[in-house]
C-alpha cells in the first residue's frame, strides 16, 4: 500500500489514524532517512493510541526506548545510536518488541534479524514536506491491519 502526504500535519494525521486502527499487539518498523518524519509519525500514532496531549512524545535517541502507557502500551525504540546488539538485550527488547503492546522501531535496519511478524513503513522524501509512505506486511496480523486501513 502506498500514499503521500504534503504537510507535516498530514504526516502526523496519518500516524494518528494508524494509532486509532490498532487494537492488537504489533511491531511496526519505521524506516527512512534522517529528518524524513519518523518521529512525526510516532507522535501521531501515540496520540491515536490515547497518549494524552500533555505527555511529550520524543524520539528516544539516547535512551533507546521510551514507554508510553495508552490503550495499547507504546514502546518507542530509536536504534540510530545503537552501538551493539547487546544493548537491546540489556533493555529487554524481545519482551517489548514481541509482547502485549505496540513496539514502534525507528532505524530497524540496525536490527540483525527482521524475521518476525511486523508492519514495515518506509518513508521517502519527495519535497520539503511531501512524503511517500509504503506499507508492507509480514505476517497475518499486519496483513489484517493493512486490510482494515484500506477499508
HELIX and SHEET records of a PDB file:
HELIX    1   1 UNK A    8  UNK A   21  1                                  14    
HELIX    2   2 UNK A   38  UNK A   49  1                                  12    
HELIX    3   3 UNK A   85  UNK A   90  1                                   6    
HELIX    4   4 UNK A   93  UNK A   97  1                                   5    
HELIX    5   5 UNK A  108  UNK A  110  5                                   3    
HELIX    6   6 UNK A  140  UNK A  150  1                                  11    
SHEET    1   A 7 UNK A   2  UNK A   5  0                                        
SHEET    2   A 7 UNK A 131  UNK A 138 -1                                        
SHEET    3   A 7 UNK A 118  UNK A 125 -1                                        
SHEET    4   A 7 UNK A  26  UNK A  31  1                                        
SHEET    5   A 7 UNK A 102  UNK A 106  1                                        
SHEET    6   A 7 UNK A  74  UNK A  78  1                                        
SHEET    7   A 7 UNK A  65  UNK A  68 -1                                        
END                                                                             
